[in-house]
Amino acid sequence: MKQIIALFITTFLLGIGSLYAQERVVKGTILGDDQLPLVGATIMEKGTNNGTTTDVNGLYTIKVKGDAILVVRYIGFKETEINLGTAKSFDVTMELDQLEEVVIVGTRGAPRSDADTPVPVDVVGTKELAQTGQLTFDKALQYKIPSFNTVQTPVNDATSLLDPYEIRNMGPSRTLILINGKRKNLSSLLYTQTAPGRGETGADISAISTSAIKRVEILRDGASAQYGSDAIAGVMNIILKDDADYGSIQLNTGITSEGDGESFGLALNNGINLKDKGFLNYTIDLSKVYLANRPGTVNAEGDAFDFEADLATVEEFLSRKPDAGNINGSPETTAAKFLVNGGVNLNASSQLYFNAAYVYKKVNSFANYRTPYWRTVADMPYLADFFPAPGTPNGYDGYVPTFEGELNDYNATVGFKGQTNGWNHDVSLTAGGNSQVYTVSNSHNRNKVLAPATWVDENNNNVVDDGEVTQDNQLYRENSPVTFDVGGTAFNHLVGNLDISKRVVPSLSIGFGAEFRTEVFTVIEGILASYDGGGADSFAGNTPENSGAFNRYNLGGYFDLAWDITDNFLVNGTIRGENYSDFGNTFVWKLSSRYKMMDDKMTIRASASTGFRAPTLHQIYTQKAQYSFVPGQGIQVGGLVNNVSPQASLLGIPQLKAEKSTNLTAGLGFKPNSNFSVTLDYYNIAVEDRIVLSTEISGTEAGDTPLDQVLEDNNMSDVSFFVNAIDTRTSGIDFVASYRDLPLGTGFIGLNLSGNYTIQNEREGEVKNPKLVEDAGQSVVNATQEALFFTSRPKTKWIFGVDYSISKFNVAVNNTYFGKTTFKQQGLDENLRTEFTPKIVTDLSVTYNATEKLTIAANINNILNVLPEWKFVAENEEGQKLMDSKEVTASGLTPIEDQSNLITFNQRYSQMTYDGSHFSQLGTLFNLSVNYKF
């Protein structure tokens, strides 16, 4: 028995000794393909949970058993397996994975590949942007991202400087724009015209040069918990080029098929290698686009009726100017853009980084032409002297006020990032601003404002002689200037960020940080003549009482946890709290998850989050008189009353509060190989207390209410204001599929199909009207507003592209399907609506790589010359009767012709109506570019 026990003990001890003999410590270094250490690479013992990460020098140490196999992973590089055998040290140089996109947006922990994120992220490279042939960044995205839309406004004064854009039908203010992961400043422009985007503002992405962009990451998911306000619909992160060894210069030119809209551009991008110290990349982009004019043929009967003019007089004028002198379309635009991106390595584990941009843009646009029967010499005899037209009746033929806008936009970030004891830290300061000032020329102040004589009598008293109204004591009219500095707006912010993260263990990473932001919105006063008595004809200047600087600050903090429960199962959670100086606190959260199966070929992902959007300073403090087109009444003066004014108090308008949102997404991805991928994502966004710019509230029949008094005291036909008026729900599906590098003949073909379909986009519950508006029998949201919010963007949009590369050539054909949009224009009969007909716009791109350095590209956009087309649709039987009626109305036209004139200003905007369309009315555009690399 003793011998058996002794044998057992001996065998056990030998086994233990053998087991320990198999354990060993393995050390090594993980390097990138540039032979620089990779910090934070994960090293796992295959088939176990045993793992570690590399330090700031790329070094690792791990204890393994037996003939272990190590798996090394690092974002952007191909996964590498190491069969150790009996080795106790092993160095690895990892190979760059050209097929895997690394995305920064959507996580506050370690970056992940686009196939590894728990939320949908689109990644668009600079080559894809250039391939669209579009002149600006926002228009390039329009033809690459189905859920991204931007409206083409025919002419809307200040909105000619930039067009409204949005993701998932949520308005421009609900998409957060980042540059290299840092918040970009908002534009100072507030959209107030009756067009999609009304009442909102957003960052001016059209100001960013595509030549400076490396790639764009678009997170199609709510992300307020991670990034703060404005991220309800998603986040766009613009990554600037960081190439230090190469550069390029590009010349481009273009023209429309009508022979106008000529464009010329020169863009230089270059990199400077600072040896081991870092890099510098800079871009200079200069461009000029000339006017492209697409006016409609004006209806004489409609104009005669609206302006109570003699039909023969109108017909005589239109015989000479069938378009009534209107200038609609794409304005003349001059732009200069300067960008720089750089980094300086302070040591092996820390870097000083910086980027900056400055953009100058000048736009020459036009107001509606003032015809001689609209502004008459009978009412204003001096017009024949101001705007002489020899050879025409009365020597006067009307005039067209010009609208000249100057935009300055800048942003700059400086920061420090590094690693200490495994903790990644990033401290940065960002400054940004946007200013827009306007000049109205070829106009006049037609208002009667007197300057009575003043003198001192024998008793030394001031005496005013009201006397008779004469040319001499008129401040304006005969004595009016014809050019007016009408003021403008400015916005700037200062943002401080602190972000800290660490991969605590290979499967768990945490991140936390804080942000401080101060914002200032400034309304710039116009000269006296621009606003006095009603101001310049076409665009009144900002008055002193409505001008000034308005500011606020906020402080926010977040905590993020990402846990790879297994290699396939990820859970990511984020919480955030913010405090605003003007409306208090908010708390939001986000939870997302991803599960991979079928050897990582299939991914299931989902997220749930709450969000918020703070009212912008523009929405809180803007107050102005504004000219706008009122169907059937021509141009009228209305008033926008801000929420902190005495008028708002009198009207009982509540102060604004933050919007709240709930965002749900669920999707799946299939990637059987590196060339083929398909993703399908469902989203559902509920917004509570959505901020809207109300419809124009007019006076009551009684005429004796506080509302009537405000209108009378301010000489306004109506009043509008911002209010948390509605709750909304938006849901839909995003689909993306691509197959690249498919052999065909001696070349390779690529296919891509992507689309967005809106399932639901509507108001939930009743409109929250202030009592005064409710008592007047009106609503802050009418049918026109509902259409702008919910049906003015395409219900569905699809993009199908094919590109073929062979030898030195690449040919790409892109087809963009714009689905149906529906409007209920202001003044339109309640029994009718208008629909823009679905259209397919086809673009052709041909690229020839003449040498390794020289590339020539030709683009024909809208090759089939497809134009926007709309039609009336009856809402009911009464609407159909209206459409079928041939009865002649007071204007001498049929009822449906009257309705058409109402929404097009008597056919001045016949192609797009007064609300704009989702693709250009300019027709076919030809572009040619030559790029030389050095």
Secondary structure, DSSP 8 states (H G I E B T S, - for coil): -HHHHHHHHHHHHHHHHHHHHHEEEEEEEEE-TTS-B-TT-EEEETTSS-EEE--TTSEEEEEEESS-EEEEE-TTB--EEEE-TT-SB--EE--B-TT--EE-TT-SSS-EETTT-SS-EEEEEHHHHHHT--SSHHHHHHTT-TTEEE-B-S--GGGGGS--EEETTS-GGGEEEEETTEE----S----SSSTTTT-----GGGS-GGGEEEEEEE-S--HHHH-TT-SSEEEEEEE---SS--EEEEEEEEETTS---EEEEEEEEEEE-GGGEEEEEEEEEEEE--EE------HHHHHHHTT--HHHHHHHHHH-TTTT---EE-EEEEEEEEEEEEEEEETTEEEEEEEEEEEEEEEEE---B-TTTS-TTT-TTHHHHSB-TTSGGGB--B--EEEEEEEEEEEEEEEEEEETTEEEEEEEEEEEEEEEEEEES----S--B--EEEE-TTS-EEEE-----STTBSSGGG--S-EEEEEEEEEEEEEEEEEEEEEETTEEEEEEEEEEEEEEEEE---HHHHGGG-STTS----GGG-EEEEEEEEEEEEEEEEESSSSEEEEEEEEEEEETTTEEEEEEEEEEEEEETTTTEEEEEEEEEEEE---HHHHH--EEEEEEETTTEEEEEEEE-TTSHHHHHHT------EEEEEEEEEEEEEEETTEEEEEEEEEEEEEEEEEE---EE--SS--SHHHHHHHHTT-SEEEEEEEEEEEEEEEEEEEEEEEEEEETTEEEEEEEEEEEEEEEEEES-----HHHHHTT--SS-HHHHHHHHTSS-SEEEEEEEEEEETTEEEEEEEEEE--EEE--TT--TTEEEEE--EEEEEEEEEEE-SSSEEEEEEEETTT-----EEEEESSHHHHHHHH-----TTSS-HHHHHHHHHHTTTTTTTTGGG-BSS-SS--EEEEEEEEE-
